[in-house]
Amino acid sequence: MNKTVIIYHYIALYRLPIFQELMKSELVEFTIYSGKDSEIDIKTVNESIAKLSIKEGGLRWKFLDNKWLFKKKFLWQSGLISEILKNKYDSYIFLGSPYHISTWIGASIVRLQRKKVYFWMHGVYTDKIGFVDYIKLFIFYKISNGFFLYGNRSANILNNFKIKSPDNIHVIYNSLDYAKSLKYRADFKIEQIDEYRFNYFNNTKLPVVVFIGRLNYTKRIDMLIEAQSMLKKKFNRNFFNLLVIGDGVEKDNLMSISKNLGLETNVCFLGAIYDEKINSYCLMNADLCVTPGEVGLTAIHSLSYGTPVISHDNLNVQMPEIEALVPGSTGDLYRFDDLQSLAETIEKWLLNNPSKNETVMQRCFDVVDLHYNPHYQASVLNSVLK
């Protein structure tokens, strides 16, 4: 059996399902090495899970000592090189970040040992190649034998620059807790939408738009509220209700904008919710999810519960999950940073889809069921590594 080690900076909580899925493999024995601390505010997996058996949902997980350097821009993982020198594994999967200094050295040693090196990464997804992108493409990525990527755009860029053979470039997409989403979506009943919406809004017949994520400026929720106001003026009535899930530095500002535009009864701020059952109900009972800024895993979260997504069309600053949005099917794209375009795109979608229906929901489910789940990711990893 192939023995493969995955070297991560830390294990974010949302990544737990894919790692648990990999532990079950009968083709490859996966082990994870990572640090315990993060350089950003993100929920991580409790290290006690390393003590559980695989059947109990545990992980083969060994720990490194993360040392964040130069204002947490660079990372050195103490203990990594000594583990690599023990030469215990057939294949090594590193995060493809040139800012992880120990990866440069560790991956180079693995190649000298004549073992396989793979980078699991976003890659380069901009068509405007800068200095750091040049370092990645023509120096750092050359260390690796192959790549596991989150999206097709970055795969196409690697192919265009002929960084490696196409046979060594694998798109595995991204995922959340797929099993949990299947459980909650099975409990959903369209007939109960009005009853659920009454918890937040007086007029339950209006479409509901939802945003879920951190309330920071880059998400541009202010544009979403402005678009809501524009449509209210255009139709001389409230056009949709807005449900905002999340917390962050912009919350007070967004509440003030809503009040100043006379939308305080049509915008409901729920704060950060960490109970996935509640999040699932909010997403499933909405007609549309809108993220005016970069969309990321919010797209997969929303589509997992049958709710289409709108975000912007500037792929140079988007996240790979934008590929899950098929215009007119699982959502739509508006012109980047264009308020008028955002309002028109929301208007078009809601006029064409005035209420949630099973056809729209199934199209969203299909995208997640096909590619954006741990089973698909594990199948690609197993197929390549075995």
C-alpha positions in Angstrom: 0.0 0.0 0.0 1.3 3.5 -0.9 2.1 5.5 2.2 1.4 9.2 1.7 1.9 12.1 4.1 0.0 15.4 3.8 1.9 18.4 5.2 -0.4 21.3 6.2 0.1 24.5 8.1 -2.9 23.7 10.3 -6.2 21.9 9.9 -9.1 24.3 9.5 -12.3 22.8 10.9 -14.1 22.8 7.6 -11.3 20.5 6.2 -12.0 17.8 8.7 -14.5 15.8 6.5 -12.1 15.4 3.6 -9.3 14.3 5.9 -11.6 11.8 7.6 -12.6 10.5 4.2 -8.9 10.0 3.2 -8.3 8.0 6.4 -10.8 5.4 5.2 -8.8 4.7 2.0 -8.0 1.0 1.3 -5.6 2.1 -1.5 -3.4 4.7 0.2 -2.4 5.1 3.9 -2.6 8.8 4.6 -0.9 10.5 7.5 -1.1 14.2 8.2 1.6 16.5 9.6 0.6 20.0 10.7 1.1 22.7 13.2 -1.5 23.6 15.8 -1.7 27.3 15.5 -2.9 29.6 12.7 -1.8 33.0 11.6 -5.4 34.1 11.0 -8.7 34.0 13.0 -10.1 30.6 11.9 -11.6 27.6 13.7 -9.3 24.7 13.7 -9.7 21.0 14.5 -9.2 20.0 18.1 -5.9 18.1 18.4 -7.6 15.5 20.6 -9.0 13.9 17.5 -5.6 12.5 16.8 -6.1 10.1 19.8 -9.3 8.6 18.3 -9.3 5.6 16.0 -10.1 5.9 12.3 -13.5 4.2 13.0 -14.3 6.8 15.6 -13.5 9.6 13.1 -9.9 10.1 14.2 -6.9 11.1 12.1 -3.4 9.8 11.7 -2.1 13.2 12.7 1.4 14.2 13.9 2.3 17.6 15.0 4.9 20.2 13.9 5.9 23.4 15.6 4.7 26.4 13.5 7.0 29.4 13.6 5.4 32.4 11.8 7.9 35.0 10.7 8.0 38.5 9.3 4.5 39.6 10.5 3.2 36.1 10.0 3.8 36.2 6.2 6.3 33.3 6.2 6.2 29.9 7.9 8.9 27.6 9.1 7.7 24.2 10.5 10.1 22.9 13.0 10.4 19.1 13.0 9.4 18.7 9.3 12.9 18.2 7.9 13.8 15.6 10.5 10.7 13.7 9.7 11.4 13.8 6.0 14.9 12.5 6.5 13.5 9.4 8.1 12.3 8.5 4.6 9.1 6.7 5.7 6.7 7.6 3.0 6.3 7.0 -0.7 4.6 10.3 -1.6 4.5 13.7 0.0 1.7 16.3 -0.5 2.7 19.8 0.5 0.6 23.0 0.5 1.8 24.8 -2.6 2.8 28.0 -0.9 6.2 29.6 -1.6 5.8 31.5 1.7 6.3 28.2 3.6 10.1 28.2 3.8 10.4 24.7 5.1 8.5 23.4 2.1 11.2 24.5 -0.3 13.8 22.5 1.6 11.6 19.6 2.6 10.2 19.1 -0.9 13.7 19.3 -2.4 15.0 16.6 -0.1 12.1 14.4 -1.0 13.0 14.7 -4.7 16.6 13.8 -3.9 15.2 10.7 -2.1 13.5 9.9 -5.5 10.0 10.0 -3.9 7.0 11.8 -5.3 6.2 15.4 -4.4 2.7 16.9 -5.0 1.5 20.4 -4.2 -2.1 20.8 -3.1 -2.9 24.4 -3.9 -4.9 27.3 -5.4 -2.1 27.8 -7.9 -2.0 30.9 -10.1 -5.4 32.0 -11.2 -4.8 35.5 -12.6 -3.9 36.2 -16.2 -1.8 39.2 -15.1 1.4 37.5 -14.0 3.3 39.4 -11.3 6.7 38.8 -9.7 5.4 36.4 -7.0 3.4 34.5 -9.7 6.6 34.2 -11.8 8.5 32.8 -8.8 5.7 30.2 -8.3 5.4 29.2 -11.9 9.0 29.0 -13.0 10.9 28.1 -9.8 8.8 26.9 -6.9 6.4 24.7 -8.9 9.3 23.0 -10.7 10.1 21.2 -7.4 6.9 19.2 -7.6 6.0 16.1 -9.6 2.4 17.1 -9.9 -0.5 19.2 -8.5 -3.9 18.9 -6.9 -5.9 22.1 -7.7 -9.1 23.7 -6.5 -10.2 24.8 -9.9 -9.9 24.5 -13.7 -8.7 28.1 -14.2 -5.4 27.5 -12.4 -5.0 24.1 -14.1 -5.4 25.9 -17.5 -2.7 28.5 -16.6 -0.3 25.7 -15.6 -1.0 24.0 -18.9 -0.6 27.2 -20.9 2.9 27.8 -19.4 3.7 24.1 -19.8 4.8 23.8 -16.1 4.2 20.1 -16.1 2.6 17.5 -18.3 -1.3 17.7 -18.2 -1.2 14.1 -16.8 0.3 15.5 -13.7 -2.2 18.3 -13.2 -5.3 17.2 -11.3 -8.4 19.3 -10.4 -10.0 18.1 -7.1 -12.2 21.1 -6.3 -13.1 21.9 -2.7 -15.6 20.7 -0.1 -17.4 21.2 3.2 -19.3 18.8 5.4 -21.1 17.0 2.7 -22.6 14.2 4.8 -24.2 16.8 7.1 -25.6 18.8 4.2 -27.2 15.7 2.8 -28.8 15.0 6.2 -30.3 18.5 6.5 -31.4 18.9 2.9 -33.4 15.6 3.2 -35.5 17.3 6.0 -36.4 20.3 3.9 -39.9 20.9 2.7 -40.7 23.8 0.3 -44.2 24.0 1.7 -42.8 25.3 5.0 -40.9 28.3 3.6 -43.5 30.9 4.4 -43.7 29.7 8.0 -40.0 29.8 8.4 -39.6 33.2 6.9 -42.1 34.7 9.4 -39.4 34.3 12.0 -37.5 37.2 10.4 -39.8 39.2 8.1 -43.4 40.4 8.1 -44.0 39.9 4.4 -43.2 36.2 3.8 -44.2 36.5 0.1 -41.2 38.6 -0.8 -38.2 36.7 -2.1 -35.4 36.3 0.4 -31.7 36.9 -0.5 -29.1 35.7 1.9 -25.5 36.5 2.6 -23.3 34.3 4.8 -19.7 35.0 5.8 -17.4 37.5 7.4 -18.8 41.1 7.4 -15.7 42.8 6.1 -15.3 45.4 3.4 -13.9 43.1 0.7 -17.3 41.2 0.7 -19.0 44.4 -0.3 -22.3 43.8 1.5 -22.9 47.5 1.3 -23.3 47.1 -2.4 -26.0 44.4 -1.8 -28.0 46.7 0.5 -27.6 49.6 -2.0 -28.9 47.3 -4.8 -31.8 46.4 -2.6 -32.6 50.1 -2.2 -32.3 50.7 -6.0 -34.8 47.9 -6.8 -37.2 49.2 -4.1 -37.2 52.6 -5.8 -37.5 51.1 -9.3 -40.6 49.0 -8.5 -42.0 51.4 -5.9 -42.1 48.5 -3.4 -39.8 46.3 -1.5 -38.3 43.9 -4.0 -36.7 41.4 -1.7 -35.8 40.8 2.0 -32.2 40.3 3.0 -30.9 37.9 5.6 -27.3 38.6 6.7 -25.5 35.8 8.6 -22.1 36.6 10.0 -20.1 39.1 12.1 -17.2 41.4 11.5 -15.9 45.0 11.5 -18.5 46.2 9.0 -21.6 45.1 10.9 -22.4 48.5 12.6 -21.8 50.3 9.3 -24.1 48.0 7.4 -26.8 48.4 10.0 -26.6 52.2 9.6 -26.8 51.9 5.8 -29.9 49.8 6.1 -31.5 52.3 8.5 -30.6 55.3 6.4 -32.1 53.7 3.3 -35.3 52.8 5.1 -34.7 49.1 4.9 -34.3 48.3 8.6 -37.4 46.0 8.5 -36.2 44.3 5.3 -32.6 43.5 6.4 -32.2 41.1 9.2 -28.7 40.7 10.8 -28.4 37.3 12.6 -24.8 37.6 13.6 -22.3 34.7 13.4 -24.0 31.3 13.6 -21.9 28.2 14.3 -24.8 25.7 14.4 -24.9 24.2 10.9 -28.5 23.1 11.4 -29.6 26.7 11.8 -27.3 27.8 8.8 -28.8 25.1 6.7 -32.4 26.3 7.4 -31.4 29.9 6.6 -29.8 28.9 3.3 -32.5 26.4 2.2 -35.3 28.9 2.9 -33.7 31.6 0.8 -34.3 32.1 -2.9 -30.8 33.4 -3.7 -27.4 33.9 -2.1 -25.5 37.1 -3.1 -21.8 37.8 -2.4 -20.8 41.0 -4.2 -17.1 40.4 -3.3 -15.1 37.2 -3.7 -17.3 34.2 -3.2 -15.1 31.3 -2.1 -16.6 28.4 -0.2 -19.8 30.4 0.4 -20.8 29.3 -3.1 -20.4 25.6 -2.1 -22.2 26.2 1.2 -25.2 27.7 -0.5 -25.4 25.3 -3.4 -25.2 22.4 -1.0 -28.6 23.5 0.3 -30.1 24.2 -3.1 -29.7 28.0 -3.2 -28.2 29.6 -6.3 -25.5 32.2 -6.0 -24.6 35.6 -7.5 -21.1 37.0 -7.4 -18.8 39.2 -9.6 -17.2 38.2 -12.9 -13.6 39.4 -12.3 -11.9 36.0 -12.3 -8.5 37.5 -11.6 -9.6 38.3 -8.0 -12.2 35.6 -7.6 -11.8 32.3 -5.7 -11.8 28.9 -7.5 -15.3 28.1 -6.3 -16.7 30.6 -8.8 -16.5 27.8 -11.3 -19.5 26.2 -9.5 -21.7 29.1 -10.7 -23.2 28.4 -14.1 -25.0 31.6 -15.3 -28.7 31.0 -15.6 -28.5 27.6 -13.9 -26.8 27.7 -10.5 -26.5 31.4 -10.2 -25.2 34.4 -12.2 -22.3 36.9 -12.5 -22.5 40.7 -12.4 -19.9 43.1 -13.7 -17.2 43.6 -11.1 -17.7 46.6 -8.8 -20.7 47.8 -10.8 -23.7 48.5 -8.6 -26.1 49.0 -11.4 -25.1 45.6 -12.9 -25.5 43.9 -9.4 -29.0 45.3 -9.1 -30.0 44.3 -12.6 -28.5 40.8 -12.2 -30.5 40.2 -8.9 -33.6 41.6 -10.6 -33.3 39.3 -13.6 -32.8 36.2 -11.4 -35.7 36.9 -9.1 -38.1 37.8 -11.9 -37.2 34.6 -13.7 -37.3 32.6 -10.5 -39.8 34.4 -8.2 -40.0 31.5 -5.8 -37.9 28.6 -4.8 -38.6 25.4 -6.7 -37.3 21.9 -6.9 -35.8 22.3 -10.4 -33.5 25.1 -9.3 -32.6 23.3 -6.1 -31.7 20.1 -7.9 -29.4 22.0 -10.3 -27.5 23.3 -7.3 -27.4 19.9 -5.7 -26.0 18.3 -8.8 -22.9 20.6 -8.9 -22.0 19.7 -5.4 -22.9 16.0 -5.7 -20.7 15.7 -8.8 -17.5 17.5 -7.8 -17.6 19.6 -4.7 -17.6 16.8 -2.0 -15.0 14.8 -0.1 -15.8 11.6 -1.9 -14.8 13.1 -5.3 -11.7 14.6 -3.8 -10.7 11.4 -2.2 -11.3 9.4 -5.4 -8.9 11.7 -7.4 -6.2 11.5 -4.7 -6.5 7.8 -4.4 -6.5 7.3 -8.2 -3.3 9.3 -8.6 -1.4 8.1 -5.6 -2.1 4.4 -5.7 
